[in-house]
Amino acid sequence: MKILFVCENYYPHYGGAEVLFKNLAEGFVKEGHRVAIVTTLLPGTKRSEEINGVKVHRVSCFNNRYLFSFLSIPKVLRLARRADLIQTTTFNGAPPAWLSAKIAKRPVVLTVHEVWVGKWKEVTDFTGMKAAMHDLLERTLYLLPFDRYVCVSNATKKDLLQLGINPEKAATIYNGFDYDFWKVKNFSAAAAQKMRKDLDLKKRFVCLSWGRPGSSKGFEYLIRAAPYLQKKIPNVVILLMLGSKEKYQQNYHKIKGLADQHQDLVKIIPSVPYQQLGNIIRAADCVIIPSLSEGFGYNVLEASSLGVPVVVSNAGSLPEIVSGKHQIFRSKDSLDLAEKVHLVAGKKLNDRPPQKFEWPTTISQYLDIYQTQIKE
């Protein structure tokens, strides 16, 4: 098969969607398929190169992500004529992929990570007008008749079907997870202890949360839980590791302002390379994921694979994929969050058998859908 990916972001940009499509693309190549991808030109990257057998074509969008939907069309259309099938994802890569697929008469598959219809004001820092505009654009996107819709969780699929998508065209395929990388033995207990010592945390109950400082991640509710946590666990400390600050400057400064009100209780720490993230997780007594929306929570799997208890909100897919030692709190409820962390500190935990999200299974399920669509 010749498969064309159309994704706004790709490696070296890092995020859940990028992890999915890099593993899919390279997995397809290993299965003997030919894969090309059209994505955004990032600073320091080449317009065209081959990465682990995947041919990557990058389009300059003048540092404006929304322009990708328009400026990528000529490149996508040219490559679509050579492809057997086009794979894309929400949001900005979907319109050029759908248009090119229809012109070239090729099947097109849309992966949906999260459905934010009706939630844009809640999960972003957008003004009312901007949130309403994005809500309208997303609703319009789902009016385009894609051949198949792949949802990364049943929670996402449920939200999608509520918009009137044909259930026969929608399927749930969970993202894969790199269990070989996320083994306890791959991360140093000594490095974790050194971090606790360097931050003067040796006698503290350490709660860790990390991610991009977007509104959908719910960090403000975690910080607001800090005073309640301190009453229940006097030696508690919350560590926040925030990435992509330059893309979320307004929200980052908002979170920092809240954290500064609890200086000894909430500490914002520098981001570390992905390869070292496990050392930070191992230094924690508890990982907290306070998201307001989550299509597929990699943070949950990363913490659980290292044996660290997790406290997650009941938003999106989190209750669906959480396993191991955990507690679940009501999203946006800081009091309930504090109570659930208190239960973790007291060793009162739910313990769910580990779930497995293997990459070979994910790759195989996508290929099954592709082959069906090409035959049709």
N, C-alpha and C positions, 0 to 999 in steps of 0.2 A: 504494500500500500504506500501511496504518497500522501502524506498528511501535512497540512498547513495549519500552523498555530497563529492566531492573531491575538496578541496580549499587550495591553498598554505597558506593562512592566515585566521584565525578565532579568535573570542573573546578569550583573552582580547586584541588582536591586533585591532586597530581601524582605519577604513577608510570606504569609500563609499561601497565597495564590501562587507566588513565584516558586515556593518549595514544591507545590503540586505540579506545576507545568514543567519545571526542570526535570523532575523525576519521571513524569510521563514521557516527555520528549526523548530523554536518554534511554528510558526503558524500551520505547518503541524501536529505537535504533538497534538496540541489542537483540530485539526480536526479528531484525532483518528489514524493517520498514525504513523508508526515506522520510525525513522530517525537516521542514523549514519553519522558521518563525519570523513574524514581523512584529517589531516592538519599538519602543522609544529609544532614541539616541541619548545616552547619558554622558555626562562629562567624563572624559578619560576612556571612553569605549570606542570601538571601531564601527564604521558604518556596515561593514560586512565581515564576518569571520565564521569559523567553524569551531564549536565547543563540544567536545566529546561526541562528535559525529552529527551534531545538530547544526544546520546552516542558519545562522542568525543574521537577519537583515534589520538594520535600525534606521528609523526615520526621525529627522530633526523636527522638533515641535516647538522650538524657541522657548523652552522651559515652561510651556503651557500644556498641561495634561489634556485639556479639552480639545486642543487642536489635533490630537492624534486621530480622532474620529474622522477628520476630513483629510489631513495631509497624508495619511497612510493609504488612502483608497487606490491611487495609481499602482503602488507596489503590491498591495494585496490582490488587486484584480489581475495583474500580470502573473503572479504566482498561483492564483486560484485556478487558472486555465490549465496548469500543469499538475494540479493536485487531484486526488480521488475524493478527498473529504476535507472540510475546514472545521477546525476546533477553535472556539473562542470562549470568552468569559465576560461577565459583567464587570465594568460598565462600558468604558470608552472604546474597547476593542470590538464590541458586539455590532454596532452599526456598520462599519466598513466590512466586517466579515460577512454579515447577512447580505448586504448589497452585492458584494462580489460573488458570493455563492449563487445568488439568483441570476446574475448576469451570465456567469460561467456554467450555470446549471449543475451545481455540485451540492451534495448534502452538507448541512451545517449544523453543528452541535454546540449548544450553549451550556457552559458550566455556571451554576448559580451558587455563590458562596453564602450570601445573605440577601434577604428581601427587606428593603427599608421603606417600602411604601407605607405611608402613614406614620413613619418614625423619624423622618429626617430632622425635624426640629429637636427631637429628643436625643438622637445619637450623634449629632454634630454641633459645632459652635456657630452654625449658620444663622443669619438673620431670618426673620419670618418669611420675607420675600424670597430670599435665596433658597431656603428650605422648601418652600412651595414650588419653586421652579424645578428643583431637583426631583421632587416627588412626581411632578408632571412628566419629566423626562424619563424617569424610571417606569412609570405606567405606560408611556409610549413605547419604550423598549419591549415590554412584554406583549405589546400588540403585534410586533413583528413575528411572523410564523416560522420559528425555527423548527428544524426537523425533529430534534430531540433535545430534552432538557435534562441535564445531570445535576442533581443536588448533592451537596457534600454532607448532608445529614437529613434525617427525617423531619427535624424541626424546620429546616429550610424548605423542604418539599411541601410541608403543610402550609407554610406561608405562601408559597408559589401557587398552589392549587386554589387558594382562596381568591386569587386574581382571575380565575376562570381558565387556566391552562388545562388542556386535555390530559387527564390522568394517565392515559395510555402512552403519552409522549414523555412522561416524566419518570425518572428513575433516581434512586439514591445510590450513590457510590461514595463510600467514605474515602477520605484522603488516606494515603499510606503514612507510615512512621518508620524512622530508621532505628530499629531496636538494637542493631549492632553498635551504632554510635552511642546510644543512650544507655550504656551499661554502667553500673556503679564503679566497676574496676577501671573505667576509662577516665575517671575524675579523681583528683587527689584529695584525700581527707586532710592531709597536711596543709594543702593550699586553702581549704575551707577554714581550718582552724586559724591559719595565719590571717585570713581576712577578718575573722571575728576579733582577733587580737589587735590588728591594725586599726579597726573601727571602734575599739574599746567595747566589744559586745560579749565578752567572755561569760558574764553572768546575766545576760539579757535573754528574754524569750523573743527570738527574731522572727518577724513576719516579713516575707518577701513578696513583692509584686513587680512585674516588669512588662514593658511593651511600649508601643508608640503612644504619645499623650493625646490621642483623639478622644473626643467626648464619649464615644461608644464604649471605651474601656472602663469607665466608671471610677477612675481613681479618686475623684472628689468625694465620693461616698465612703471610700476607704479612709481617707484623711479625716472626714467628719466622724468616723467611728473611733478615732484615736483616743479622745477623752474617756469614752465609755470603756474602751479596752484597758486603759490605765487603771481605772477603778477596779476592774476585775482581775487584771494581771499587772501588778505594780511595776514589774521589771520588763515590761513589753517594749519593743521598739519596732517601727515599721520602716523597712528599706524599700525605696522606690527606685527602679532603674529604668529610665525613660530614654528611648531611642528616637531617631528621626526628629530631633527637636527643631531643626531648621524648617521642616515642613509643617509643623504645628506650633509655631511660635506663640500665637495668642493663647492657645490652651495650655502650653507649657508654662507660661508666666502666670496663668491663673492657678495652676496646680502648685507651682512653686510658692506663690503668695499664700495659699492655704497651708502648705507645709511649713513655711516660715513662722506661722503662728504657734507651731508645736515643735520647736527646734530640737529638743532632746528626745522627742517622741517619734518624730518623722524625719528620716534622713533621705535626701535624694543623692544617689551614688552614681558615679560615671558608668556608662555602658562598657561592656567588655566584648571582645570578639566572640562569635558564636561558639567557637571551639572551647572557650573557657566558661561558658554559661553554666555548665554542670557544676563547676567548683562553687559558684555563688549559690546555686540551688542547694547543694549539700551543706552549706553553712547555715541554712535556715532551719528553724524548728517547724515552720508552717508556711505554705505558699497560699496566697490569697488571689483569687481571680474575680474581681468585682464587676465584670462586663455587663453592659446594658443590652448588648446584642453580640452573638458569637456564632458564626457559621460552623466552624470546626476549631475547637480550642487546642492548639498544639501545646500551649503552656501546661494544660492539665496532664497531657501524656508525658511531657518532659519531667515534671515533678514526680508524678506517680511512678515512672520507670526507675527513679532514683530512691524510691521508698520514702519520700517526704510527704507528710499529710497535706491535703489540699482543702481549702474552703472556697467553694465556687457559688456564684449566684445561680438562680434558677432560670437565667435568660438563655434563649436560643438552644443550641445543641449541648450546653455544658452538662445538664443532668443526664443527657443521653450517652455521653462518651466517658464520663468520669468513672474511675474504678480505683481499687486500692482503698487506703484509709482516707476518709473524707467527711465533710459536712457540707450541706447545701443551705444557703440563706436566701431570703426574699430579695430580689433585685431592687436596688435603690433604698434598702432599709438598713441604715447604718447601725441601728440598735440590734437588729437581728444578726447582722454581720459580727458585731462584737460578741454576742452571746454564743455564736457558733465557734468562734476562735477560742473563747473561754472553755468550751467543751473539748476542743482539741487539746488545749493545754492541760486539761484534766484527764487526758487519755480516753475520753468518751467519743468514740469514732464509729462511723459506719464503715464496713469493710466489704467491698464488692469484688468478686473475682475479676482478675485482669481481663480486659478485652484486647483483642489483637486486631491491629489495622495494618496488614502487611502490604508492602508495595507490589509484590507480584500479583496479589489478588486484585488490587486497584487497576493495575495495568491490563490484566486479562479482561476485567469487566468493561473497561473502556473499549478495548479492541473488539469485544463481542458486539457492542452497540455500533461501532464503526462498520463492521462487516455486514450487519443487518441493514444498515442505512444504505450502503453502497449497492447491495443486492436489490433493495427496493427501488 
